Amino acid sequence: MNIIEIRARKASDKPLTMVTCYDYWSARLLASTSIDMILVGDSAAMVMHGYKDTVPATVNLLATHVSAVRKGAPDKFLIADLPFLSYRGDLNTTVAAVHELMRQGANAVKLEAYDGNHEAIVHLVQSGVPVMGHIGLTPQFVNQFGGFRVQGREREQQQKILADARGLEAAGCFAVVLECIPQTLAREVTAAVSIPTIGIGAGVECDGQVLVLQDLLGVSEFKPRFVRRYLDGGDLIKDAIERFCQDVRTRRFPSVEEGYE
């Protein structure tokens, strides 16, 4: 998968697939699947480091995760989040953050919101950096939103989200994430722009879908309405560990065959 193929899927009846990934071992698993894109999200701050939101993520933190994921999935299209405020200073600071993430293996970067980001997006795109937008519920704005809340219920908000999508397209973004907005609004945005829309909590009519891998596998406690668990991974892992404990305590592990003469 490359940026040309991603753009072409807008006109296809085969929606794009994307999941988050933060480490080498899960990247190795994803490398052997048909997943189209991997996102090294700033959600790593929550999923991997226990923070209550994505605000504490830093460029160095994300760069470490990008490096690990690239080693595990060398051929997948990898997008890295630009963390909180890393792209809201001067262009030199933004470019330095992007350079570090791409130096570690990212093929593209993702940033949240449109207001105040037009110049940075244009500059990055003209510098050879593919940029993915993100509107609707933008988690880095959690303190401004007063929590993780559905966006775009009011008509004024809907018009703003639609305008932001068009602005991101005009600035040169190759795709845009629509998070936690009404399905009807996601349909309207998807029809209004020529770049693919990737939904998360935005209904089935987007051009693709993304989920956090740990949510998909059922190994996180986070369970909003838009998450579908494809595996009860938490219970399976706990059961395996308990069986290991029991085998050790009853001296059924290790066996003779699992030792050395």
N, C-alpha and C positions, 0 to 999 in steps of 0.2 A: 504494500500500500504506500502510495506517495501522494503529494498534495494535488497533483493533476487527477489522479484516480478518485480522491476524496471529493473534489469539486464535481466530477462527472457523475457521482452517485446521486446528486440532486435530482437528476432526470431519470434515475433508475427506480425500479420497483423493489430494490433490495436495500433496506435501510442499513445505515452505518451502525457499527457496534463499538462501544468504548467502555473500558473499565479502569478504575484507578489501580495503581500498583506502587509499592514503596520499597520493595526489597528483592534480593537476588533469587531466593528460592521460589517465590510466587511468580516472579518474572519468567523463570525457567518453565514453569507450568504453562503460563500464558503463551510462551513462544511456540508451544506445540499445538496451539488451538487456532481457530480461524478468526479470532478477534481482530478487528480492523485497526484499532488505535488503543494505545495505553496512555493514561494520564497520570503523571506523577503530581498529584494534587497537594495543595497546602493543607488539605484535610489530613495529611500525615501528622500534623500537630495534634489532632484529636485522636485519630485511629492508632497511631504508633507511639505517641508521647503523652497521651492522657490529658491534654488541655481541653478546656470546655468549648473552645471555638478555634478558628483558624488564625486569629490575629497574631499569636506568638511565633508563627512560622517565619524563618529567615531565609535569605538566599543561600547561606552556607548549609543550613539544614536541608533545604530542597536539593541543593547540588549533591550532597552525599547520597540522598535517595535516588537521584537521577543516575548517578554513576553506578550504583548497585543494580538498578533495573536495566540499564543499558547492557551491562555484562551478562545478565540473565536472558535478555531478549534482544540480541544484537540486530535482528532484522525487522523488528516491529516499528511502526511509526509512533514516535514517542513525543508527547506534549508535556511541557513543564509549566506549572503555575508560577506566575510572578507573585511573590508573597506581599503581604500588607505593606503599603507605602513604598515598596521598592521601585515603583515606576511613577511616583507622584512628586519626585523632586525635579532636578534638571535632567536634560537628555543624557549627559555624560554618566550620571548615576544609573539611569535606566539601561543604557547600553552596557555598562559594566555588569549589571545584574544579568542581563540577557546573555552576554558573552560567557559568563561563568556557567550558566545552566546549559548552554549549547556546547561549551567546551567539554562538559561532562557527558554529553551524548544526546541531548534533546534535539529533535528535528524542528520543533516549533515551541512557541510559548503561548500561554493563555493569560489574559488580564480581565479584570472585572469592571463593568460599567463603561459608559461612553463619555459622559461629561468630563471634560478636562483631559481626555486621553487621545483626542484626535491627532494632535501633533506627534505624539510619541508613536502611535500606530503607523502613521504615514512614514515617519523617519525609519522605523524598524523595517517595514515592508520594503522601502526603497533601499535599505541596507542589506536585503537578502534574507530577512527573518520572516518566516510564516507566522502570522498572529491569529489566534482564535479569540473571539470575544465571549463575553459572559454577561447576561442581563437577566432581569427578573429578581429572584432572591439571590443576591450577591453576598455570600457569607462574610466577606471582609467588612461589610456594612452592618454587621449584627448589632453593634451598639447604637447605630443610627436608627435601625429598624425596630429596636426594642425587643429583639429576639429573632428566631428563625420563623418568619411569617410568610404566608402566601402573598405574592405581590400581583398587582394588576386586576384587582376586583372592581375598582372604581374606574369610570370612563377616562378620567384625566390621567390616571396611571397607565391605562391601556394605551392611550395615544402616545404617552411618553415612551413606553417600551417599544412600540412600533417605530417611532421616530429614531430611537436609539439603535434598533436593528438596522435601519436604513443607513444611519450614520456610520456604524461599524463596517457595513458593506462598502460604502463610499470611501472609507479610509483605507480599505484594502484587506480587511480580514477575510480569511479563507473559509471560515465557519463561525457559528455562534451557538453557545450553550444557552438554552432557555430553562431556567430553574424555577420550579414551584410557581407557575402561573396557570390561570384557567385554560382548559383545553381549547376553548373557542378562540382565545387570544393567540395561543400557540399556532393554531391552524391559520389565523390571519397573518401572523408574522411569517410563517413558513411560505405562504403564497406570495408575500410581498417582496421577498428578497431572493436573489439568485444564488446565494451561498447556502450550503447545508445548515440546517438547524439540528442541534443535538439536544434532546429533551431529557430532563430529570424531574419528574413530577409535573410534566407539561403535556401529558396525553400521548396518544398513539400516532398522531398525524404529523409529528416532526420527521425530519429526514434521517434521524438516528436516535439512539438511546445510550445513556451512560449510567452506570451504577458504581458505587464503592464496592470493591471486591469482597471486603469483609462482610458487608451487608448481604451481598448476593449469596455468599457461602454460609450465612447464618452463624458467624463467629463474633458478631458484635451485638450489643444490647440496643443499638439504635434501630428503631423500627417505625419510621414514618409511613404514611399511607402509600407513598409511591414505591416503596421497597418490596420486591418479591424475593423471597428466599428460595433458592434452588437446591439448597442442601441444609440439613440440620447439623452443620459442621461443629458447632459448639458441643452438642451432646455426643457426637461421634468421637471427638478428640478426648473429651473427659472420660468416656467409656474406655478408650484405648489406654489412657494413663492409669485408670483404676485397675485394668486387667494386668498391666505391667507391675503395678504395686503388689497385687495379689500373687502373681507368679514369683516375684522376688521373695515375698514373705513366706511362701510355701516351698521355696527352693525348687520351683519348676523352671526358673530362669536363672542362669543360663543352663542349657542342656549340655551333655557331653559333646554333641556335634557342634555346639557353638563355642567350644573352647579349643585350646591348642595342646598338643602332646609336647 
